[in-house]
């Protein structure tokens, strides 16, 4: 397709429209009579929206296209207009509709059957965008592949009367996959029953219901009357996964597990039932080493994860750990027990280098994370660190101890355990507990960051809050879960991790409310899904936004498995806390939507911010002096500029230091526990004196100086000087008269009188 051809088609359509449009369309916007008549006729004056769009597309094409081929980005706007325009926009039998359809037929004929069919399929699937169109136009075989995938099964369904052409646009992802399954198609009848469903019900299938219906074992439960179609249509994703498990279905058949219990399954219980080791523990009567089905159904994630660990099972078998203790496990204790190295430290009698099972059960998160670190355990076995000290660790001390550099400093004697546990802030060597107290991976915990996160959440709620009221919240959560859980497994394993995360943080028992915004994690997840699905506000493609979201889920689920470089230790999931999760969800999508904003407050960002603050305050201070009222003030200012150019900002640093201190502390005070007197903070401010402030030869003040009273008086005085002291070309009169003739003349004048020069 040529650019000229494309342009001619649009121009012909517009010419046809202009020739036949009626007087209402010809009326100017300010024609009040026409506006009144149009209002009562439910019409509008001027061009229709579609025609306005076509005029914009025409203006965007080259003025003289010649014989050059039209590129995909030039064709896309027309395809977008002709295919993505909703049908209800076109009034039947209207001039706009006629012109629109004629132009569409012209374009379809040029593109060919495969391409037009593929475009229509993408439109119905709501994925018709510039990226996909570019691929199809560049690689026509893609279009043929798309049509081939849909052609056979759609044709068969239409031929047998199961599906009608008008229903095709309504096909969801779940409906398409269900209809491809012969077993599902056999269940379709005209009248719904407990064991059948209508085509209309198929068209409304959720991903979970579709996935379940495609499983032969689930369909057997339906035909046996154990599971009703109404229950299938309301399935959660967790229940769907459980029903596809033959072992779970065996429990149902045996009467150990009821359908209502399956329908109410939590993710934790589902994971437990999938595990053969856990299933072997289930009995009718609970003991110290077994559990009932009711206990399984009530499992927390901490207990479920522990029970599925072979090492923990051995502790139960040995009698070291009882089932009641397992059922009450905290996340910290669960993570510790799943670590074989931590389990090796468990003894009956506590020592300086071991701990009892009771101590494990009381572990804090800080102590648990420390014990799972090989370097920390080495400090314990060496006798440098006692178990009592570990059990009393704060978050800051725990993180510092898990840093290899800190561990080496301890071994070298440059820092003591006491300094880590009760940090002494030594500016000369920057104790690791100070230098590393802000973990890049966990920096979303700082107060400054949290304010920005809360503000982002409020903006999202303001924009989309009405859409998640009442049933809207749960419906949106279901859509989000289905989207994440439908991700294919990838080589990196990130998608599998993301699925585990979304199942965990969307459970009803996962409760967290941001105290500043009043928004819960579930509400935030729904708002995020609406934001990344908003084609008008989203920055970039939906696929990119979803990829960013999946990455965030991965980092949430594996938070404490990742070191500062993002390297994964490969151990069982160690998720970040609920507050950190809330913050991370916002942080992940900064740049994807205008409502997302986060400000990471670290010592690194403070160091990066300092030069900018120094620059701004220096320029502000100088601008106050750049309006001299006397010749003396003018000469003093030009001298000051010359000194700054030579020696830097140190010349005026004492003057601007108080304001720099105030600004830096207001933004970064959360980093300095001793306030403005903190040695690290004072050292940072002192370092500002060495900032290389760029004055651009004083050009920011050139115009301001030239308009000052002092500059005017100086020029007058100079003009009165005798020309005899200078050559005609360098006299003050000559230079002043010619100053504005050219940039060179201006430079000669300013050089002569010692004023600020422009580049």
C-alpha positions in Angstrom: 0.0 0.0 0.0 1.4 3.4 -1.0 1.2 6.5 1.1 -0.4 8.4 -1.8 -3.1 5.7 -2.1 -3.8 5.8 1.6 -4.1 9.6 1.5 -6.4 9.5 -1.6 -8.8 7.1 0.1 -9.2 9.3 3.2 -9.4 12.4 1.1 -12.1 10.9 -1.2 -14.1 9.8 1.9 -14.0 13.3 3.3 -14.8 15.0 0.0 -17.9 12.7 -0.3 -18.9 13.6 3.2 -18.5 17.3 2.7 -20.5 17.2 -0.6 -23.5 15.5 0.9 -23.6 16.7 4.5 -26.7 18.7 5.5 -27.1 22.2 6.8 -26.8 21.1 10.4 -23.4 19.6 9.7 -22.4 22.8 7.9 -23.5 25.0 10.8 -20.9 26.8 12.8 -20.6 26.0 16.5 -21.8 29.5 17.4 -25.0 29.1 15.4 -27.5 29.1 18.2 -30.6 28.3 16.1 -28.8 25.3 14.6 -27.7 24.1 18.1 -31.3 24.3 19.4 -32.7 22.4 16.5 -29.9 19.8 16.7 -30.6 19.4 20.4 -34.3 18.6 19.8 -33.4 16.2 17.0 -30.8 14.5 19.2 -28.1 15.3 16.6 -25.1 17.5 16.5 -23.8 20.4 14.5 -20.5 20.4 12.6 -18.4 17.3 11.7 -19.1 14.0 13.4 -16.4 12.6 15.7 -15.4 10.0 13.2 -14.9 12.6 10.4 -12.9 14.8 12.8 -10.7 11.7 13.5 -10.3 11.1 9.7 -9.2 14.7 9.2 -6.6 14.3 11.9 -5.3 11.1 10.3 -5.1 12.9 6.9 -3.2 15.8 8.4 -0.7 13.4 10.0 0.3 11.9 6.6 3.1 13.4 4.5 2.2 16.4 2.4 3.9 15.0 -0.7 3.9 11.3 -0.3 4.9 10.3 -3.8 5.3 6.6 -4.4 6.7 5.6 -1.0 5.1 2.6 0.8 2.9 3.4 3.8 4.5 2.2 7.0 2.6 0.3 9.8 2.5 3.4 12.0 0.9 5.4 9.2 -1.7 2.7 8.5 -2.5 2.0 12.2 -4.5 5.2 12.9 -6.9 4.4 10.1 -7.3 0.8 11.2 -7.8 2.0 14.8 -10.5 4.4 13.7 -12.3 1.8 11.4 -12.1 -1.2 13.7 -12.0 0.1 17.3 -14.9 2.5 16.9 -17.9 1.1 18.8 -20.9 0.2 16.7 -23.2 2.4 18.8 -21.3 5.5 17.7 -22.6 5.0 14.1 -26.2 6.0 13.6 -27.9 3.6 11.2 -28.4 4.9 7.7 -26.5 8.1 8.5 -24.1 9.8 6.1 -21.2 9.1 8.5 -22.1 5.4 8.6 -22.2 5.1 4.8 -18.8 6.9 4.4 -17.3 4.9 7.2 -18.4 1.5 5.8 -17.3 2.4 2.3 -13.8 3.4 3.5 -13.6 0.2 5.6 -14.5 -2.0 2.6 -11.9 -0.2 0.5 -9.2 -0.9 3.2 -10.4 -4.5 3.7 -10.0 -5.2 0.0 -6.5 -3.9 0.0 -5.4 -5.8 3.2 -6.8 -9.1 2.1 -9.0 -11.8 3.8 -6.5 -13.2 6.3 -5.4 -9.8 7.5 -9.0 -8.4 7.9 -10.1 -11.6 9.6 -7.1 -11.4 12.0 -7.8 -7.8 12.7 -11.4 -8.6 13.5 -10.3 -11.4 15.8 -7.9 -9.1 17.7 -10.6 -6.5 18.0 -13.1 -9.0 19.5 -10.3 -10.2 21.8 -9.7 -6.5 22.8 -6.0 -6.7 21.9 -6.1 -4.7 18.7 -3.2 -2.3 19.1 -0.4 -0.7 17.1 2.1 -3.3 18.2 0.0 -6.3 17.0 -1.0 -4.5 13.7 2.7 -3.8 13.0 3.6 -7.4 13.4 0.7 -8.5 11.1 1.5 -6.0 8.4 5.2 -6.9 8.5 4.6 -10.6 8.7 1.4 -11.6 6.9 1.9 -15.3 8.0 0.9 -14.2 11.5 -2.5 -13.1 10.2 -3.0 -16.5 8.6 -2.0 -18.3 11.8 -4.5 -16.3 13.8 -7.4 -17.0 11.5 -6.4 -20.7 11.3 -6.6 -21.1 15.1 -10.1 -19.8 15.2 -11.5 -21.0 12.0 -12.2 -24.7 12.4 -13.8 -24.9 15.8 -15.8 -21.7 15.3 -17.0 -22.9 11.9 -18.1 -26.3 13.4 -20.0 -24.7 16.3 -21.8 -22.3 14.0 -22.7 -25.1 11.6 -24.3 -27.2 14.3 -26.2 -24.3 15.6 -24.4 -24.1 19.0 -22.9 -20.7 18.4 -24.3 -17.8 16.4 -22.1 -15.3 14.6 -23.4 -12.3 16.7 -22.1 -14.2 19.8 -18.5 -14.3 18.5 -17.6 -10.9 19.9 -18.8 -12.0 23.3 -16.4 -14.9 23.6 -14.1 -14.6 26.6 -10.8 -16.3 27.1 -12.5 -18.9 29.3 -15.3 -19.4 26.8 -13.0 -20.0 23.8 -11.0 -22.6 25.7 -14.1 -24.4 27.0 -15.7 -24.6 23.6 -12.6 -26.2 22.1 -13.0 -29.1 24.5 -15.3 -31.8 23.1 -16.3 -32.9 26.6 -17.5 -29.4 27.4 -19.5 -29.1 24.2 -21.3 -32.3 25.1 -22.7 -30.6 28.2 -24.3 -27.8 26.2 -28.1 -27.9 26.0 -30.9 -25.5 25.2 -32.3 -25.7 28.8 -29.9 -25.6 31.8 -30.0 -28.3 34.4 -27.9 -29.4 37.4 -25.6 -31.3 35.0 -25.7 -29.2 31.8 -25.2 -25.6 30.7 -26.5 -23.3 27.9 -24.3 -21.5 25.4 -25.1 -18.2 27.2 -23.6 -19.7 30.3 -20.6 -20.7 28.4 -20.1 -17.2 27.1 -20.0 -15.9 30.7 -17.6 -18.6 32.0 -14.9 -17.4 34.3 -11.3 -18.7 33.8 -11.7 -21.0 36.9 -15.0 -22.5 35.7 -13.7 -23.0 32.2 -10.5 -24.7 33.5 -12.5 -27.0 35.7 -15.0 -28.0 33.0 -12.1 -29.1 30.7 -11.0 -31.7 33.3 -12.5 -35.1 32.7 -12.5 -35.9 36.4 -14.5 -32.8 37.2 -17.0 -33.6 34.5 -17.4 -37.1 36.1 -18.4 -35.4 39.4 -20.9 -33.4 37.5 -22.5 -36.3 35.6 -22.6 -38.3 38.9 -24.5 -35.5 40.6 -21.8 -34.8 43.2 -21.1 -31.4 41.8 -23.8 -29.1 40.3 -23.3 -26.9 37.4 -24.3 -23.9 39.5 -21.4 -24.7 41.9 -19.0 -25.0 38.9 -19.9 -21.6 37.6 -19.1 -20.0 40.9 -15.8 -21.8 41.4 -12.8 -19.9 42.8 -9.4 -20.6 41.3 -8.3 -22.5 44.4 -11.3 -24.7 44.3 -10.8 -25.3 40.6 -7.2 -26.5 41.2 -8.3 -28.7 44.1 -11.1 -30.4 42.0 -8.6 -31.3 39.3 -6.5 -33.2 41.9 -7.4 -36.9 41.8 -6.4 -37.3 45.4 -8.8 -34.5 46.4 -11.6 -36.1 44.3 -10.9 -39.4 46.1 -11.5 -37.6 49.5 -14.8 -36.3 48.1 -15.8 -39.8 46.9 -15.0 -41.3 50.2 -17.0 -38.7 52.1 -14.0 -37.3 53.9 -14.3 -34.0 52.1 -17.6 -32.3 51.1 -18.1 -30.1 48.0 -19.0 -27.1 50.2 -15.6 -27.5 51.9 -13.8 -27.7 48.6 -15.6 -24.6 47.4 -14.4 -22.7 50.5 -10.8 -24.0 50.3 -8.0 -21.5 51.1 -4.7 -21.5 49.1 -2.9 -22.9 52.2 -5.3 -25.8 52.6 -5.1 -26.6 48.8 -1.3 -26.7 48.9 -1.4 -29.0 51.9 -3.9 -31.4 50.2 -1.7 -31.6 47.1 1.2 -32.9 49.2 1.3 -36.7 49.7 3.1 -36.3 53.0 0.4 -34.1 54.4 -2.4 -36.3 53.1 -0.7 -39.3 55.0 -1.1 -37.4 58.3 -4.9 -37.0 58.0 -6.9 -39.1 60.4 -10.4 -39.0 61.9 -9.1 -38.4 65.4 -6.3 -35.8 66.0 -3.1 -36.7 67.8 0.2 -35.1 68.6 1.5 -36.4 65.2 -1.7 -36.3 63.0 -4.4 -33.9 62.0 -8.0 -34.0 60.9 -9.5 -32.7 57.7 -11.0 -29.8 59.6 -7.6 -28.9 60.8 -6.2 -29.1 57.3 -9.0 -26.7 56.0 -8.1 -24.2 58.7 -4.3 -24.2 58.0 -2.4 -21.0 57.8 0.2 -20.5 55.1 2.9 -20.8 57.8 1.6 -24.1 59.0 0.9 -25.4 55.4 4.4 -24.5 54.2 6.0 -26.2 57.3 3.9 -29.4 56.9 5.0 -29.8 53.3 8.7 -29.7 54.3 10.3 -33.1 54.7 12.6 -31.8 57.5 9.7 -30.5 59.5 7.9 -33.8 59.1 10.9 -35.6 60.6 10.7 -33.3 63.6 7.0 -34.2 64.0 7.7 -38.0 63.7 10.5 -37.7 66.2 8.2 -36.0 68.7 10.4 -32.8 68.8 7.5 -30.8 67.3 3.9 -31.5 68.0 1.0 -31.0 65.6 -0.7 -28.3 67.9 2.6 -26.4 67.8 2.7 -26.6 64.0 -0.9 -25.3 63.7 0.1 -22.2 65.7 3.4 -21.5 63.8 4.3 -17.9 63.0 5.8 -17.0 59.6 9.1 -16.4 61.4 9.1 -19.8 63.1 7.9 -21.6 59.9 10.7 -20.1 57.8 13.3 -21.1 60.4 12.1 -24.6 60.7 12.2 -25.2 57.0 15.9 -24.3 56.9 18.0 -27.5 57.5 20.9 -25.5 59.1 18.5 -23.9 61.6 17.0 -27.3 62.4 20.5 -28.5 63.1 20.9 -26.0 65.9 17.8 -27.4 67.8 18.7 -29.2 71.0 16.8 -30.2 74.2 18.9 -27.9 76.4 19.7 -24.3 75.2 23.3 -23.2 75.1 25.2 -20.2 73.7 25.3 -21.8 70.3 22.0 -23.8 70.2 18.3 -23.2 70.7 15.3 -25.2 71.8 12.1 -25.9 69.9 10.3 -23.5 72.3 12.8 -20.7 71.4 12.2 -21.4 67.7 8.5 -21.1 68.1 9.0 -17.6 69.7 11.4 -16.3 67.1 10.9 -12.8 65.8 11.3 -12.1 62.1 14.6 -10.4 62.7 16.0 -13.4 64.6 14.6 -15.8 62.0 16.2 -14.1 59.1 19.5 -13.9 60.9 19.5 -17.6 61.8 18.9 -18.5 58.1 22.1 -16.6 57.1 25.2 -18.8 56.8 27.5 -15.9 57.9 25.5 -15.2 61.0 25.5 -18.9 61.9 29.3 -18.9 61.5 29.6 -16.0 64.0 27.5 -18.2 66.4 29.6 -21.3 66.0 32.8 -19.2 66.4 31.5 -17.9 69.7 31.5 -14.3 68.4 27.7 -14.0 68.6 25.5 -15.7 71.3 22.1 -17.2 70.8 20.6 -14.8 73.3 21.9 -11.9 71.3 20.4 -13.3 68.1 17.0 -13.8 69.8 17.0 -10.1 70.8 18.0 -8.7 67.4 16.3 -5.6 66.0 15.5 -5.4 62.2 18.4 -3.0 61.7 20.9 -5.1 63.6 19.7 -8.3 61.8 20.2 -6.7 58.4 23.6 -5.4 59.3 24.7 -8.8 60.6 23.6 -10.5 57.4 25.8 -8.2 55.4 29.1 -10.0 54.3 31.1 -6.8 54.7 29.9 -6.3 58.2 30.8 -9.9 59.1 34.3 -9.3 57.7 34.6 -6.1 59.7 33.7 -8.0 62.9 36.3 -10.6 62.2 38.9 -7.9 61.5 38.1 -6.2 64.8 37.0 -2.9 63.1 33.6 -3.2 64.6 32.2 -5.1 67.6 29.0 -7.0 68.1 28.1 -4.5 70.7 28.3 -1.7 68.2 25.9 -3.6 65.9 23.4 -4.3 68.6 23.6 -0.7 70.0 25.1 1.2 67.0 27.8 3.8 67.7 27.9 6.2 64.7 31.5 6.6 63.8 31.9 9.0 60.9 35.4 8.0 60.2 34.8 4.5 59.1 31.0 4.5 58.6 29.9 1.5 60.7 28.1 -1.0 58.5 25.0 -0.7 60.7 24.9 2.9 59.7 26.1 2.7 56.1 23.7 -0.2 55.3 20.7 0.4 57.5 18.6 1.1 54.4 18.3 -2.1 52.4 17.8 -1.3 48.7 15.4 -4.2 48.5 13.5 -3.2 51.6 13.8 0.6 51.4 10.0 0.8 51.0 9.8 0.7 54.8 11.0 4.3 55.4 8.6 6.9 56.6 9.2 9.3 53.7 8.5 6.5 51.2 5.4 5.5 53.0 3.9 9.0 52.7 4.4 8.9 48.9 2.9 5.4 48.7 -0.2 6.5 50.7 -0.6 9.5 48.5 -0.4 7.3 45.4 -3.1 4.9 46.9 -5.4 7.9 47.6 -5.0 9.1 44.0 -5.9 5.7 42.7 -8.9 5.5 45.0 -10.1 8.9 43.9 -9.9 7.9 40.2 -11.2 4.3 40.4 -12.8 4.0 43.9 -16.4 3.9 42.6 -15.5 0.9 40.5 -14.6 -1.3 43.4 -17.6 -0.6 45.6 -19.7 -3.5 46.8 -19.4 -6.5 44.4 -17.0 -4.5 42.2 -14.1 -5.2 44.5 -14.4 -9.0 44.5 -15.1 -9.1 40.8 -12.0 -7.1 40.1 -9.9 -9.3 42.4 -11.2 -12.4 40.6 -10.2 -10.9 37.2 -6.8 -10.0 38.5 -6.2 -13.5 40.0 -7.4 -15.1 36.8 -5.0 -13.0 34.8 -2.0 -13.8 36.9 -2.8 -17.5 37.4 -3.2 -17.9 33.6 0.4 -17.0 33.0 2.4 -19.7 31.4 5.4 -21.2 33.3 8.6 -19.6 32.2 12.2 -20.7 32.5 13.1 -18.2 35.2 10.2 -19.5 37.4 9.1 -16.0 38.1 5.5 -16.6 36.9 5.2 -19.6 39.2 6.3 -17.4 42.1 3.9 -14.6 41.1 1.1 -17.1 41.1 2.0 -18.2 44.7 2.1 -14.6 45.7 -1.2 -13.5 44.2 -3.0 -16.6 45.8 -1.5 -15.6 49.2 -2.2 -11.9 49.2 -5.7 -12.1 47.8 -6.9 -14.6 50.5 -9.6 -13.2 52.8 -7.3 -13.8 55.8 -4.5 -11.6 54.4 -5.4 -8.4 56.2 -3.5 -5.1 56.1 -4.8 -1.6 56.0 -2.6 1.4 55.3 -3.1 3.7 58.3 -2.6 6.9 56.3 -4.9 6.2 53.3 -7.2 3.8 55.0 -6.9 1.5 51.9 -6.5 -2.3 52.3 -4.2 -4.5 50.3 -7.1 -6.1 48.6 -8.5 -2.7 47.6 -5.1 -1.6 46.4 -4.7 -4.8 44.2 -8.1 -4.1 42.6 -7.2 -0.4 42.0 -3.8 -1.4 40.5 -5.6 -3.8 38.1 -8.0 -1.1 37.0 -5.1 1.3 36.6 -3.0 -1.0 34.3 -6.1 -1.8 32.4 -6.9 1.8 31.7 -5.8 2.4 28.1 -6.4 6.2 28.4 -4.1 6.7 31.5 -1.7 3.8 31.2 1.8 4.7 30.0 3.0 2.0 27.6 1.4 -1.3 26.7 -0.7 -3.4 28.9 1.7 -6.3 28.5 4.6 -4.2 29.9 2.5 -3.0 32.8 1.5 -6.6 33.6 5.1 -7.7 33.4 6.1 -5.0 35.9 3.3 -6.2 38.2 4.4 -9.8 38.0 8.0 -8.7 38.8 6.7 -6.9 41.9 4.8 -10.1 43.0 8.0 -12.0 42.6 10.0 -9.6 44.7 7.2 -9.6 47.4 7.1 -13.4 47.6 10.9 -13.8 47.5 11.8 -10.6 49.3 14.1 -12.1 52.0 15.4 -14.7 49.5 17.1 -11.9 47.5 20.3 -10.2 48.4 21.2 -6.6 47.5 22.1 -7.6 44.0 18.8 -9.4 43.4 20.3 -12.8 43.6 18.0 -15.6 44.8 19.2 -18.0 47.5 16.9 -20.8 46.1 15.3 -21.5 49.5 11.6 -21.7 50.3 9.6 -18.5 49.9 10.4 -15.8 52.5 8.0 -13.0 51.7 8.3 -9.4 52.9 5.9 -8.1 55.5 2.4 -6.8 54.9 3.4 -3.1 55.1 6.3 -3.7 52.7 4.0 -5.5 50.4 1.7 -2.6 50.2 4.6 -0.2 49.4 6.2 -2.6 46.9 2.9 -2.9 44.9 3.0 0.9 44.4 6.8 1.1 43.8 6.7 -1.6 41.1 4.4 0.4 38.9 6.0 3.9 39.1 6.2 5.1 35.5 3.3 2.9 34.3 0.5 5.3 35.4 0.5 8.9 36.5 -1.0 8.1 39.9 1.9 6.0 41.0 4.7 7.8 42.7 7.4 6.7 45.2 10.4 8.5 46.7 13.1 6.2 47.9 14.9 7.7 50.8 18.4 6.3 51.2 21.8 7.7 51.9 22.7 7.2 48.2 19.7 9.4 47.1 20.7 12.0 49.7 24.2 12.1 48.3 22.8 12.4 44.8 20.3 15.2 45.8 22.9 17.3 47.6 24.6 18.8 44.5 21.2 19.9 43.2 20.3 21.6 46.4 23.6 23.4 46.6 23.2 24.5 43.0 19.7 25.8 43.6 20.6 27.6 46.8 23.7 29.1 45.2 21.8 30.5 42.3 19.0 31.8 44.6 21.6 33.6 46.7 23.3 35.1 43.7 20.0 36.2 42.1 19.4 38.4 45.1 22.6 40.2 44.4 22.1 40.5 40.7 20.2 43.7 40.9 22.9 46.2 42.0 21.7 49.7 42.8 25.1 51.4 42.7 28.3 51.1 40.7 30.0 49.8 43.8 27.4 47.0 44.1 27.8 46.1 40.4 31.6 45.8 40.7 31.3 43.8 43.8 28.9 41.4 42.1 31.1 40.9 39.1 34.0 40.3 41.3 32.1 37.7 43.3 31.1 35.9 40.1 34.8 35.8 39.0 35.8 34.4 42.4 33.1 31.6 42.2 34.3 30.7 38.7 37.8 30.4 40.1 37.3 28.8 43.5 33.9 27.3 43.4 30.9 27.6 45.7 33.1 27.6 48.8 33.2 31.4 48.4 29.6 31.7 49.4 29.0 28.4 51.2 28.7 29.9 54.7 25.9 32.1 53.4 23.9 29.3 51.9 24.8 26.4 54.3 21.8 27.0 56.7 19.2 26.7 54.0 21.0 23.7 52.5 20.9 22.0 55.9 17.3 22.8 56.4 16.2 21.4 53.0 18.3 18.2 53.3 17.2 17.4 56.8 13.5 18.0 56.0 13.7 15.4 53.2 16.1 12.9 54.6 15.8 13.1 58.4 14.4 9.5 58.6 17.9 8.3 57.8 19.7 10.1 60.8 18.7 8.8 64.2 20.6 11.5 66.0 19.0 14.3 64.1 21.0 17.2 62.6 23.8 16.4 65.0 24.3 13.0 63.4 27.9 12.7 62.3 26.8 11.2 59.0 24.5 14.1 58.3 27.0 16.9 59.3 29.6 15.1 57.1 27.2 15.1 54.2 26.5 18.9 54.6 30.2 19.7 54.9 30.8 17.8 51.7 28.5 20.2 49.9 31.2 22.9 49.9 33.1 20.8 47.4 30.2 20.7 44.9 31.2 22.0 41.5 28.5 24.6 40.9 28.1 25.5 37.3 27.3 29.2 36.7 27.2 29.1 32.9 29.5 32.2 32.8 27.0 34.0 34.8 24.4 34.0 32.0 21.4 33.4 34.3 22.0 36.9 35.7 23.0 38.7 32.5 19.5 40.1 31.7 18.8 40.9 35.4 22.1 42.8 35.7 21.6 44.8 32.5 18.3 46.0 33.8 19.7 47.2 37.1 20.2 50.8 38.2 23.9 50.1 39.0 24.5 48.9 35.4 22.8 51.9 34.0 24.9 54.3 36.1 28.1 52.4 35.1 27.4 52.7 31.4 26.7 56.5 31.7 29.9 57.0 33.6 31.9 55.0 31.0 30.4 57.0 28.1 31.7 60.2 29.7 35.3 58.9 29.6 37.6 60.4 27.0 37.9 58.6 23.8 41.6 59.5 23.7 42.5 56.7 26.0 41.3 54.1 23.6 41.5 53.4 19.9 38.3 54.3 18.0 37.3 50.6 17.9 37.8 50.1 21.7 36.5 53.5 23.0 33.7 53.3 25.5 31.4 55.4 23.2 32.1 53.1 20.3 31.6 49.9 22.2 28.4 51.2 23.9 26.9 52.4 20.7 27.7 49.1 18.9 27.0 46.7 21.8 23.7 45.4 20.4 24.9 45.1 16.8 26.0 41.5 17.2 27.0 38.9 19.8 30.6 39.6 19.2 30.1 43.3 19.8 28.3 42.5 23.0 31.2 40.4 24.2 33.7 43.1 23.4 31.7 45.7 25.4 31.2 43.4 28.4 34.9 42.3 28.3 36.0 46.0 28.4 33.8 46.8 31.4 34.3 43.6 33.3 30.7 42.5 33.2 29.4 39.0 33.0 29.9 37.4 29.6 27.5 35.2 27.7 28.8 32.0 26.0 
